[in-house]
Amino acid sequence: MQTPEENGADDPQHEALSRLEQRIGAFEAKRRLAKGAGLATESGAADGYRLLANLIGGVLCGLAFGWLFDHFAHSSPWGLVGGLLIGTGLGVYTVVRSASRMSQGRSAPSAAPAVDDDEDDDTPGIFGPKLGD
């Protein structure tokens, strides 16, 4: 059986393979972090839809209460107009309150692990020298 020295473990191909394995590991770590960031953007879209639903719900509820007021008080257009204004105001208030709570929750520092991105090493990139070298 051959020893690593006889097998050529110190040759440039072995060193290139070990560097490639390190880069693949760093790439996979970045990819895992990016996948986590993708979940955050999906959560942001869900939050946006929730805010939109709050706004539309406020306007529609205001219109419904205005229509009920018109129906029982026989004050034909004024209940709808007042309900629309009150519903819009309450919808905007609810959206602003919810958005401020969401932003306070997101501004807390996260405890995500740092990933070494190999920007400070002197080895060239896979396709030649890195930009800025």
N, C-alpha and C positions, 0 to 999 in steps of 0.2 A: 504494500500500500504506500502511496506517495504522501509525503508531508506537504503542508501548504506552500513551503518554499520551493519544493520540487514541482508542484502543480502550477506554480506561477501566480500565487496569491498576491504578490506585490506588483503585478503587471498593471498597465494603465486600464485594461478592460475591467479588471476587478474593482479598481478605484472608481471608474466611471459608473459601474453598476451600483456600488454602494452610495455614491452621490445621487444617482437616479432614484434609489429607494428612499433616501431622505427627502428628496423633492416631492415624490409621490405621497409620502406621509404628510408633508406640509400641505400639499394640495388637497388631500382628503380632509384634513382638519379644517381648512378654509371652506371647503364645500359643506361640511357639517354645520359650520357657523352660518353660512349663507342660507342653508335650508331653514335654520332657526329664524333668520331674519325674514325669510319668505312667510313663515307663520305669523310673524309680527305684522307684515303688511296685510295679510288676510284678516287679522284681527282688526286692523285699522279700517279696512273696508266694511267689516261688520259694524264697527262703531259708527261709521259714516251713515250706513243705512239705518241704524237705530236713531241717529239724530234726525235724519230725514223723516222717518216714521213719526217721531215726536212732533215735528213741525206740521206735517200734514194732518196728524191726528188732532192737534190743537185747533187748526182751522176748521176741520170737519165737525168737531164737537161744538165749537162756537156756532157754526151754522145750524147745527141740529137744535141747540138750545134757543137760538134766535127764532127758528121756525116754530118751535113749541110755544115760545112767548107770543109770536104773531098769531098762532092758531087760537090760543086761549084768550088773549087780550084784544084781538081784532085790530091790531095796529100794523097792517099789512107789510110795508117794506122795512119799517124801522127796526123791528126785532131782528131781521136777517142782517141788516147793516151793522147794528150794535153787536150782534153775536159774532159776525165776521171780524170786527175790530177787536173785540175782547178775546176771541179764540186765537187770532193772529198774535196778539200781544202775549198771551199766556204760552203759546207755542214757542215764540222766540225766547221768552224767559226760561222755559224748560230746556231748550236747546243750549242756551248760553250756560246755564247752570250745569248741565250734563257735560258739556265740552270742557268747562273749567275743571270739573272733577276728573275727567279723563286725562287732561294734560298734567294735573298734579300727580296722578298715579304713574304717568310715563316719565316724569322728570326725576323720579327717584333713581339713584345710580344702581345699575344692575351688577350682579356679581358674576358676569360671564368670564370664563377663563380666557386669558390672553393667548394668542397664537403667534409663534415666531414666524414672521413673514419673509425672513431671509433678505431683507432689503439692505442690510449693512454688511453683508459678506462680499468678498471680492471675486467670487466665482462667477463666470459668465452665465447668462441665461441659457435656456435650452436651444434657442434659435440664434445664438450669438451674444454679443455684449448687450448688457441691459441699457435701456435708454437713460441718459444722464451720465453715462460713464465716459 
